[in-house]
Amino acid sequence: MQRLVDHTLAVTKESVKTLTYESLNNVVRLINGVSALLLTILPGKSTILEGIHGWELRPTFRGPRLPQWMENGASSFNQFIHEHSFDSDSSSSSVDYSSEEEEQYTDETICPPSPLSQSSRVSRARSLSRRNRHWMHWFRYIVSWLLVPIKFMLGIPLFIYALSRGSRASRTSENFQSSHVQARKRLQTLRDQVIQSATDRRRGVVEDLHLAIEITIEAVFEFFHKAAHCLLSPIDTLKKLVKWFSSDNSGRVDVPTVGSGVSVPVDTLSESDPTPRQQKTSFHSLNTDARTCQDVITELGYPYEALRVVTDDGYILLLERIPRRDARKVVYLQHGIFDSSMGWVSNGVVGSPAFAAYDQGYDVFLGNFRGLVSREHVDKNISSRRYWKYSINEHGTQDIPAMIEKIHQTKVTELENSQKVVEEESGNDQPYKLCAICHSLGGAAILMYILTRRIEVKPHRLSRLILLSPAGFHHDSNPVFTMMEWLFLLLSPLLAPFVSAFYIPTRFFRMLFNKLARDFHNLPAVGGLVQTLISYLVGGDSSNWVGVLGLPHYNMNDMPAVSFRVALHLAQIKHTRKFMMFDYGSAAANMKAYGSPQPLDLGEFYSLIDIPVDLVAGRKDKVIRPSMVRKHYKLMKDAGVEVSYNEFEYAHLDFTFSHHEELLAYVMSRLILVGASMKQQPGQKSLKNRRKEGQTSSSR
């Protein structure tokens, strides 16, 4: 009878699993199919989707091959890492999502597994069967609470008997051993969490549904199986209860702590040894990708250092570094809007500007603007509205000055203690050359920094600027941006009291966003549809928007955000057709900030730029069109600035998130020029004198 019941339950369980799996798979197929249908009727998709073809749809932390500019410049260690990674591609390594995985996805008609190791995917079925032990413990725990009165009555004589035998000391020893075992389990859990933070083991929403359904079905049928066994075998059940109550460790169950995940043993296959071996793997309930820039840098074998920078207005910034302490060549990289330092290392050893500069002998600093959801500030009780009350002005006059001064203090201290310091030229107290590479909003902020420092007669400490699609002029844009500009300027007085910044507000929705980004990669048609719709919103730019959404700096704990004033500042720049500082809305407020009723037009002060500037534009860039970068070039050229201009077949995000060898080769060629003789600085003029000259010229 027991065998018949077990067989019936097993068949029913497998039938329910098959039914639920197929139902979920059919829903997923329907969503993917509808997305594919919509994608076929949307115009302009061929140009939009060209940026996500092939492996670029799934951005990894290394490039496809060693480029020419690194053949003689990369260290032997990095070449070894690259060759090892490239060889693993041919053996279907699980680091990249190869085309074989897509074929497997098509053939099996199920959602592909999460990006765990290849061996974990092979042993998935066996690990799921062992998961029953965990639910058996839970079932035992619940039954023990239901039988507490009986256990208490039967436990009194047993307890008295144990006291008479003097077993209290032994029980104390066993408790100590049990606590030691629990401590080891907690250590294993912590180790799993560290591994989780260093690698992308994220599951998508569909994969989470698969796993949750399987766990639920196993738990329900395990309950009925145990209940049927208790009813059909009462004698065995009574024997187990007696044995259970009589044991010294009865009712003592290790309950996993909240958030630690469920640890189950699995058999994995080593790449070098095909023999299965047992190890512990944690199934984290949230399972999001929360890697940091530090995780990526150290995982690839590079040194890392984090510097804490505090601005004059109390914001705490993270200045990250790939250090070469004795290097006299320094490069500072600054990200753009909705980005972080992760953008400079997201393409790994071969495709990332940060690693490229380090391999060429530079001390690399990665700047991070204020504006994270975590709201780092010296005032721990700062309100959300007060924290987000900043514009691009603060990026250029607070954030960048604080980070560059930190770089200056660090390098001066290190080079003073180094034996490689040489005598500096007279009148120059800077024993290093600092070059800045900035993208998008970072380019506008660095220009604002240089101009305001020159107006205030303060050193900016920079030797060269390389600006990749810099912001500052935006009047030549598509109708979508123009409509957004007018709506924002019209509604900003109404939105300002209620909206302080633009970001995903809660941990749950940030977690959901992080997981959906994984589903966009797993479901090609859905990812293509999302890519197309986002491209429509930004004017048809063909950047790999889906790939960028999957970067780990968009996670449940934190994400880059944009303050309301930064967005308003960009709208003001587009509306006035000038590279101007923030307009506070009244002549009195502007007079207090700038000494004039109107905000400063920074384009009029380009003659103060005393260092070479390299401008780079993208022909496919629809966010900041090449004509707007040429506007910077024309004004600088007319002002006598040593400036160059170049264009590449790039969209807006291709400057940081795509593996384009020609861009890195160009950037490296410009960095080499930093050591060349610098342009003689013109006489410094105060803001008052420049205004007088401007008034005189206008009167003429």
Residue pairs with C-beta under 8 A, 6 or more apart in sequence:
1 232
2 228
2 229
2 232
2 233
5 228
5 229
5 232
6 225
9 221
9 224
9 225
9 228
12 221
13 217
13 218
13 221
16 217
16 221
17 213
17 214
17 217
20 213
20 217
21 110
21 210
21 213
24 206
24 209
24 210
24 213
25 109
25 110
25 111
28 111
28 206
28 523
29 109
31 523
31 526
32 523
32 524
32 525
32 526
33 525
35 523
35 525
35 526
35 528
35 529
36 525
36 528
36 529
38 529
39 45
39 525
39 528
39 529
39 532
42 529
42 532
44 532
44 540
45 528
45 532
47 540
47 542
48 531
48 532
48 535
48 540
48 542
49 528
49 531
49 532
49 542
50 542
51 542
51 543
51 544
51 651
51 654
51 658
52 527
52 528
52 531
52 544
52 546
52 547
55 64
55 96
55 97
56 544
56 547
56 658
56 659
57 521
57 524
57 527
57 544
57 546
57 547
58 96
58 97
58 521
58 547
58 550
59 346
59 347
59 544
59 547
59 550
59 551
59 657
60 95
60 96
60 348
61 296
61 299
61 300
61 345
61 346
61 347
61 348
62 82
62 85
62 300
62 347
62 348
62 349
62 350
62 351
63 347
63 348
63 349
63 350
63 351
63 659
64 350
64 659
65 86
65 350
66 74
66 79
66 82
66 350
67 350
67 661
67 664
67 665
68 661
68 665
69 356
69 661
69 664
69 665
69 668
70 350
70 356
70 359
73 359
73 360
74 82
74 349
74 359
75 359
77 301
78 300
78 301
78 349
78 355
78 359
81 300
81 301
81 349
82 349
82 350
85 93
85 95
88 95
89 96
89 98
91 271
92 98
92 100
92 118
93 118
94 115
94 116
94 117
94 118
94 121
97 112
97 115
97 521
101 112
102 112
102 524
104 112
105 111
105 112
105 522
110 210
111 204
111 206
111 207
111 210
111 522
111 523
112 522
113 121
113 124
113 207
114 201
114 202
114 203
114 204
114 207
114 287
114 518
115 200
115 201
115 202
116 201
117 268
118 269
118 271
119 268
119 269
119 270
119 271
120 127
120 266
120 268
120 281
122 268
122 269
123 266
123 267
123 268
123 269
123 276
126 266
126 267
127 264
127 265
127 266
127 267
127 281
128 214
128 218
130 264
130 265
130 266
131 215
131 218
131 262
131 264
131 283
132 218
132 222
133 264
134 262
134 264
135 215
135 218
135 219
135 222
136 222
136 226
137 253
137 254
138 219
139 222
139 223
139 226
140 253
141 253
141 255
144 151
144 250
144 251
144 253
147 241
151 245
151 250
151 251
154 245
155 245
158 245
158 246
162 168
162 171
162 248
167 248
171 248
174 248
174 249
178 249
178 252
182 254
185 254
185 263
186 257
186 260
188 263
188 280
189 257
189 260
189 261
189 263
189 282
192 261
192 263
192 280
192 281
192 282
192 284
193 261
193 282
193 284
195 201
196 282
196 284
196 287
196 290
197 290
197 291
197 292
197 295
198 291
198 295
198 299
199 291
199 299
200 289
200 291
200 552
201 284
201 287
201 289
202 287
202 288
202 289
202 514
202 515
202 518
203 211
203 287
203 515
203 518
204 515
204 516
204 518
204 519
204 521
204 522
205 512
205 515
205 516
205 518
205 519
206 519
206 522
206 523
207 518
207 522
208 287
208 515
211 283
229 236
229 237
230 237
244 250
244 251
256 262
256 263
259 285
259 286
260 282
261 282
261 283
261 284
261 285
262 282
262 283
262 285
263 280
263 281
263 282
263 283
264 280
264 281
264 283
265 278
265 279
265 280
265 281
266 278
266 279
266 280
266 281
267 276
267 277
267 278
268 276
268 277
268 279
268 281
269 275
269 276
270 277
286 511
286 556
287 515
288 511
288 514
288 515
288 555
288 556
289 514
289 518
289 550
289 552
289 555
290 552
290 555
290 556
290 557
291 552
292 342
292 552
292 553
293 320
293 340
293 341
293 342
293 345
293 366
293 553
294 304
294 306
294 320
296 342
296 345
296 346
296 348
297 303
297 304
297 320
297 322
297 345
297 354
298 304
300 348
300 349
300 355
302 322
302 355
302 358
303 322
303 323
304 320
304 321
304 322
304 323
305 320
305 321
305 322
305 323
306 318
306 319
306 320
306 321
307 318
307 319
307 320
307 321
307 406
307 410
308 316
308 317
308 318
308 319
309 316
309 317
309 318
309 319
309 402
309 403
309 406
310 316
310 317
310 378
310 402
311 317
311 370
311 394
311 398
311 399
311 401
311 402
312 398
312 402
313 394
313 398
314 377
314 378
314 379
314 382
315 370
315 376
315 377
315 378
315 394
315 398
315 399
316 376
316 377
316 378
317 367
317 368
317 369
317 370
317 376
317 399
317 402
317 403
318 341
318 368
318 376
319 365
319 366
319 367
319 368
319 403
319 406
319 407
320 341
320 365
320 366
320 368
321 363
321 364
321 365
321 366
322 354
322 355
322 358
322 363
322 364
322 366
323 363
323 364
324 358
324 361
324 362
324 363
324 364
325 363
325 414
325 418
326 414
326 415
326 418
326 420
327 361
327 362
327 363
327 432
328 415
328 420
328 431
328 432
328 433
329 361
329 362
329 363
329 432
329 433
329 435
329 671
329 674
329 675
330 362
330 363
330 364
330 365
330 407
330 411
330 432
330 433
330 434
330 435
331 357
331 362
331 363
331 364
331 365
331 434
331 435
331 436
331 437
331 671
332 365
332 367
332 403
332 404
332 407
332 434
332 435
332 436
332 437
333 341
333 344
333 353
333 354
333 357
333 364
333 365
333 366
333 367
333 436
333 437
333 438
334 367
334 369
334 400
334 436
334 437
334 438
334 439
334 442
334 445
334 446
335 341
335 343
335 344
335 367
335 368
335 369
335 439
335 440
335 441
335 442
335 656
336 343
336 438
336 439
336 440
336 441
336 442
336 443
336 471
336 656
337 440
337 441
337 471
337 562
337 566
338 560
338 561
338 562
339 439
339 440
339 553
339 560
339 656
340 368
340 372
340 553
340 560
341 366
341 367
341 368
342 551
342 552
342 553
343 439
343 551
343 656
343 657
344 352
344 353
344 354
344 366
344 656
345 352
345 354
345 355
345 366
346 352
346 551
346 656
346 657
347 657
347 658
347 659
348 355
349 355
350 659
351 658
351 659
351 660
351 664
353 437
353 656
353 664
353 667
354 364
354 366
356 664
356 667
356 668
357 364
357 437
357 668
357 671
358 364
360 668
360 671
362 671
363 411
363 432
365 403
365 407
367 399
367 400
367 403
367 442
369 395
369 399
369 441
369 442
369 445
370 376
370 390
370 394
370 395
370 398
370 399
371 388
371 390
371 501
371 560
371 561
371 562
371 563
371 566
372 558
372 559
372 560
372 561
373 503
373 504
373 510
373 558
373 559
373 561
374 557
374 558
375 382
375 384
375 387
377 387
384 500
384 501
385 500
387 500
388 500
388 501
388 561
388 563
388 564
388 565
389 500
389 563
389 565
390 398
390 563
390 565
390 566
391 563
391 565
391 566
391 568
391 569
391 582
392 441
392 444
392 445
392 448
392 566
392 569
392 570
392 581
392 582
393 448
393 569
393 581
393 582
395 441
395 445
395 448
395 566
396 444
396 445
396 446
396 447
396 448
396 449
396 452
397 448
397 449
397 452
399 445
400 445
400 446
400 449
401 449
401 453
404 434
404 449
404 460
404 461
404 462
407 434
407 461
408 430
408 434
408 461
411 431
411 432
412 430
412 431
415 421
415 431
415 432
416 431
421 431
422 431
424 430
424 431
430 459
430 461
433 463
433 464
433 674
433 675
434 461
434 462
434 463
435 462
435 463
435 464
435 465
435 466
435 671
435 674
436 446
436 462
436 464
436 465
436 466
437 466
437 468
437 667
438 445
438 446
438 465
438 466
438 467
438 468
438 470
439 468
439 469
439 470
439 655
439 656
440 468
440 469
440 470
440 471
440 623
440 624
440 652
441 471
441 566
442 470
443 467
443 468
443 469
443 470
443 471
443 472
444 470
444 471
444 472
444 579
446 465
446 467
447 465
447 467
447 470
447 472
447 579
447 602
447 609
447 632
448 581
448 602
449 460
450 460
450 462
450 465
450 608
450 609
450 611
451 602
451 605
451 606
451 608
451 609
453 459
453 460
454 460
454 605
454 608
454 609
454 610
454 684
455 605
455 608
455 686
455 687
455 690
456 687
457 684
457 686
462 611
463 611
463 674
463 678
464 611
464 612
464 613
464 614
464 670
464 671
464 673
464 674
465 611
465 612
465 613
465 614
466 614
466 616
466 667
466 670
466 671
467 613
467 614
467 615
467 616
467 632
468 616
468 655
468 656
469 616
469 617
469 618
469 621
469 623
469 624
469 629
469 650
469 652
469 655
470 615
470 624
470 629
470 632
471 570
471 573
471 624
472 573
472 579
472 602
472 603
472 628
472 631
472 632
473 573
473 577
473 578
473 579
473 628
473 631
473 632
474 481
474 570
474 573
474 574
474 624
474 628
475 574
475 577
475 628
476 625
476 627
476 628
477 539
477 574
477 625
477 628
478 539
478 540
478 622
480 536
480 537
480 538
480 539
481 538
481 539
481 574
482 574
484 571
485 571
485 574
485 575
488 567
488 568
488 571
489 568
489 571
489 572
489 575
492 564
492 568
492 571
495 564
496 564
499 564
500 563
500 564
501 561
501 562
501 563
501 564
502 561
502 562
502 563
502 564
502 567
503 559
503 560
503 561
503 562
504 510
504 513
504 559
507 556
507 557
508 556
510 554
510 555
510 556
510 557
510 559
511 555
511 556
513 549
513 554
514 554
514 555
514 556
517 546
517 549
517 550
517 554
518 550
519 526
520 526
520 527
520 530
520 546
520 549
520 550
521 527
521 546
521 550
527 546
528 546
530 545
530 546
530 549
531 544
531 545
531 546
534 545
534 546
535 541
535 542
535 543
535 545
538 545
538 622
538 623
538 652
539 622
539 623
540 622
541 620
541 621
541 622
541 623
541 651
541 652
541 653
542 620
542 622
542 651
543 651
543 652
543 653
543 654
543 657
544 653
544 654
544 657
544 658
545 653
547 657
548 653
548 657
553 559
553 560
554 560
565 582
568 582
569 582
572 580
572 582
572 583
573 579
573 580
578 601
578 603
579 601
579 602
579 603
579 632
580 599
580 600
580 601
580 602
581 593
581 594
581 599
581 600
581 602
582 599
583 590
583 598
583 599
584 590
584 593
584 599
587 597
587 598
590 596
590 597
590 598
590 599
591 597
593 599
594 600
595 687
596 691
603 635
604 694
605 690
606 635
606 636
606 638
606 639
606 641
607 639
607 640
607 641
607 682
608 682
608 685
609 636
609 639
609 641
610 679
610 681
610 682
611 642
611 678
611 679
612 642
612 643
612 644
612 673
612 679
613 636
613 641
613 642
613 643
613 644
614 643
614 644
614 646
614 670
615 629
615 632
615 633
615 636
615 643
615 644
615 645
615 646
616 629
616 645
616 646
616 647
616 648
616 655
616 663
616 666
617 624
617 625
617 626
617 629
617 630
617 645
617 646
617 647
617 648
618 626
618 647
618 648
618 649
618 650
618 651
618 652
618 654
618 655
619 626
619 647
619 648
619 649
619 650
620 649
620 650
620 651
620 654
621 650
621 651
621 652
622 651
622 652
623 652
624 652
626 647
629 645
630 645
633 643
633 645
636 643
637 643
642 679
644 670
646 666
648 654
648 660
648 662
648 663
648 666
650 658
650 660
650 663
654 660
654 663
655 663
685 693
